[in-house]
Amino acid sequence: MNVNLNREIAKSQCDRIANYLKAGYSLTSLEALKLFGCMRLASRICDLRDRGYTINTCRVKTDTGKYITEYSMPS
């Protein structure tokens, strides 16, 4: 059987990220890397949106003046 491991890993990350966001937490790329080993959060968010999830995107200014993207689900 030919199994695409990258697709399976992405699917698993999507499930964990969706559950995290559904629990009311927000998520940045750095947090996704630390919590889920996800290096491409924007891609996983796109996958989740393709599954029908509504996900909010917010630009947040850091203490250093740089902007990062934070994702959340509406409550």
Backbone torsions as a table, in degrees:
resi	resn	phi	psi	omega
1	MET	NA	135.8	-179.3
2	ASN	-98.0	111.4	-178.0
3	VAL	-113.8	128.9	176.6
4	ASN	-85.4	103.3	-175.6
5	LEU	-64.9	-36.1	178.9
6	ASN	-62.0	-39.7	178.8
7	ARG	-65.7	-40.5	179.3
8	GLU	-67.0	-40.0	178.4
9	ILE	-65.0	-44.5	179.5
10	ALA	-61.7	-41.3	179.8
11	LYS	-62.4	-44.3	179.1
12	SER	-63.7	-42.7	177.5
13	GLN	-62.7	-41.7	178.9
14	CYS	-58.6	-44.8	-179.6
15	ASP	-61.9	-44.9	-179.5
16	ARG	-68.0	-40.1	178.5
17	ILE	-65.8	-43.2	178.4
18	ALA	-59.9	-45.1	179.4
19	ASN	-62.7	-39.5	179.0
20	TYR	-63.5	-47.0	-179.9
21	LEU	-67.6	-38.7	178.4
22	LYS	-63.3	-28.2	179.4
23	ALA	-74.8	-3.5	175.4
24	GLY	101.6	3.5	179.5
25	TYR	-87.5	154.6	170.4
26	SER	-101.9	165.3	-172.2
27	LEU	-147.1	132.6	173.4
28	THR	-109.4	170.2	-179.8
29	SER	-60.7	-41.8	-179.5
30	LEU	-65.4	-40.9	177.4
31	GLU	-64.6	-40.1	179.3
32	ALA	-63.2	-37.5	177.6
33	LEU	-65.1	-45.7	-179.0
34	LYS	-67.6	-44.0	-173.8
35	LEU	-81.6	-38.0	-170.6
36	PHE	-123.8	-1.1	-176.8
37	GLY	67.2	26.0	-176.1
38	CYS	-95.2	115.6	-179.6
39	MET	-93.8	-9.0	-177.7
40	ARG	-130.4	65.9	-176.7
41	LEU	-59.2	-41.2	-179.4
42	ALA	-58.2	-37.1	177.6
43	SER	-67.6	-40.8	178.6
44	ARG	-67.0	-37.0	177.0
45	ILE	-63.5	-41.4	176.8
46	CYS	-60.6	-43.6	177.5
47	ASP	-59.7	-43.0	-179.3
48	LEU	-66.7	-39.5	176.9
49	ARG	-64.0	-37.8	176.2
50	ASP	-62.9	-28.2	177.0
51	ARG	-79.3	-7.8	177.5
52	GLY	106.9	0.5	178.5
53	TYR	-73.1	142.4	171.4
54	THR	-94.4	121.1	-177.4
55	ILE	-129.6	126.8	178.4
56	ASN	-83.3	145.3	176.6
57	THR	-119.8	129.6	-178.7
58	CYS	-135.0	133.8	174.4
59	ARG	-88.3	128.8	-177.2
60	VAL	-120.5	133.3	178.2
61	LYS	-86.1	128.5	179.9
62	THR	-84.2	174.1	178.1
63	ASP	-62.0	-24.6	-179.4
64	THR	-88.8	0.1	178.4
65	GLY	91.2	-1.1	177.7
66	LYS	-87.6	157.3	178.8
67	TYR	-105.1	139.4	174.8
68	ILE	-127.5	163.1	178.9
69	THR	-99.4	134.2	178.3
70	GLU	-122.3	131.5	-178.2
71	TYR	-108.5	145.4	176.2
72	SER	-153.9	166.8	174.5
73	MET	-108.6	142.9	177.7
74	PRO	-63.3	145.0	-178.8
75	SER	-88.7	NA	NA
